[in-house]
């Protein structure tokens, strides 16, 4: 008798890297793929997972731009500000 192995692996949002999340968001928001198709393509278990990423990390959402800026390193912020205020 063949043994049946459950291939379901419970994942958390911490299991996905930031570049992966941003790539999925970009693909969904550009209209290349829908949320359900992205779930199947990348093995993401919940629709709300992708929606949460979009809400948190979306570069097209003006309300989240401050969050994206706060994710930059201090050196990146200094360089950005010095370029902005060069006389």
N, C-alpha and C positions, 0 to 999 in steps of 0.2 A: 504494500500500500504506500502510495506516494505521500510524503508529508507536505502539508500546506503551510507556507510561510506568509504571514501578513506583511505586505510591503508598505503599509501605511506607516509613515514616520511623522510624529507630531513635531512641527517646527514653530519657532517663534520668530518675531521680526528681527531679533538679534542674529539669527542664522544667516541672514542675507547681508551682503556687503553694500556699502553706500554706492559704489559705482554700479552695481547690479540694479539697485532700486532706481537710480537715476536713469539708467538705460531703459528699464521697463516703463517708467513714467514718460520718457521722451517718446517712446514707441506708441504708447496709448494716446497721448495728447496730440501727436502729429496725425492721428487717424489711420496709421498703418495697420493697427490691430485693435480689437476691442478688449475690454477687461476680461470677458470670459475666454476669449482666444488666448490672451496672455497667460491666464491661469493654466490652461492646458499646455501651452507651449513651454512654459518655464517650471511647471510643477508646483505652482503656488496654490495652496489649499483653500484660501478664502478670498472672496471678492472684496471684502472689507479691508483686507491686507493692502491691496493695491490702492483702494480709495484712501486709506490712511496715509500711504506714501505720497499720493498726489496732494492731499491736504497739507502734509508736513513739508514736503520738499519741492513742490512744483515751482519751476522757474517762471511760469506764465502767470502766477498768482501774485498780484501786487502786495497783498497782505502778508505774504511770506518772504518778501525780499529781505526784511531785517533778520529773519532766521538764517537765510543763506549767508548774509554778511557776517553773522555771529559765528558761523562755522569756519570762517577763514582764520588762519593763524595770525598771530600779532604782527609778524613780519609782512604778511600779505596786506594787512590793513594799513600798516605804516607806508608801504610802497604805494598803495592805492591812493591814500590821502596826500602823500607828498606829490604825486603826479597831478592830483586834482588842484592843489593849491600852489603850484609852481608859478612864480611871478616872472 
